[in-house]
């Protein structure tokens, strides 16, 4: 075959990817990213199941244990805000592997901690690693996914995060009674170490990263893995839409060229959604306990939120791809306001009615959390996607921290449970209106 470019038309990105169905190489990339998110979720949730045994073993107060929980959240924010933007300089693959190694080694080191201070330090480092890896996995998934499947596949890998929550529950029930709480750290450390080896061997780098670094041959080699029918060429021509492929992206790209208002509004949606999610996750068991429901019901309720978030992804993802990301998510939030209002009526009803109401809340709140990440992956172009998603997640964590405090303050002030759920419907509707407005802005910009 001739080794020239004369017979080869230049490739245009992202049209080259968008015009094809995902093949085994692309789906394998998505699967690897999903495994990273699965272990991210496992590690995030495992400490919650270890907490009672750690508290009993060391005689810790609730406030001390709370500080250990918070250390990982602070680390996550640093990973999202500081490390995620480094993907422009070092590449998504390196960020993912580095992040996985950080949280793997710090989790494994936690096996030998001897004091709350040491555990707090390890949880902080673990959070940094988790925060560094997640945005680049989302960015890689989005880049290797055709546009008509992009939201679905981003939602799919984030469901891996929720499945990691569920797996942590079962592994904790199996290991902690027999081997103690440190055994869960062994699993949480060894599994990502093994995955890091697989990532090193099989995870591809971003095509756009190679182009920005002036390596069109490396980018073309990845394109040939997407379409093996492409011929061998010595001087491939790859064009990208909307940006100079050699340009180094800076953080200010998120807020420049008319993006400031849209980015701020997107951050606000992230923060509100996470505030609702963590506020409900923290206080739902207490609310149900005060209403007289059994301990078994409390455990089922926690899983129903996760199940609702996963189940709705199978509907929302394809709808975002086919009907429009902004309209679909905006509608989910608006309907979610109705689901939260329904919970105010369901309280005190038979258990099965409450479970249905909680499942529906999970669809809107937990499902909305996953879907807004998919929206961010669609909203930002590939060259700034990791930074955009990372900062949205980082700023959103402020809402995650504030949510439990706000709900706790409302309950302490004497608000009834019914009033609480009716009030929580308001921010859900607000998120819906903001997302629909962002859609109008995006459509207007595209029209120009």
Secondary structure, 3 states (H helix, E strand, C coil): CCCCCCCCCCEEECHHHHCCCCCHHHHHHHHHHHHHHHHHHHHHHHHHHHHHHHHHHHCCCHHHHHHHHHHHHHHHHHHHHHHHHHHHHHCHHHHHHHHHHHHHHHHHHHHHCCCHHHHHHHHHHHHHHHHHHHHHHHHHHHHCCCHHHHHHHHHHHHHHHHHHHHHHHHHHHHHHHHHCCHHHHHHHHHHHHHHHHHHHHHCCCCHHHHHHCCCHHHHHHHHHHHCCCCCCCCCCCEEECCCCCCCCCCHHHHCCCCCHHHHHHHHHHHHHHHHHHHHHHHHHHHHHHHCCCCHHHHHHHHHHHHHHHHHHHHHHHHHHHHHCHHHHHHHHHHHHHHHHHHHHHHCCCCHHHHHHHHHHHHHHHHHHHHHHHHHHHHHCCHHHHHHHHHHHHHHHHHHHHHHHHHHHHHHHCCCCHHHHHHHHHHHHHHHHHHHHHHHHHHHHHHHC
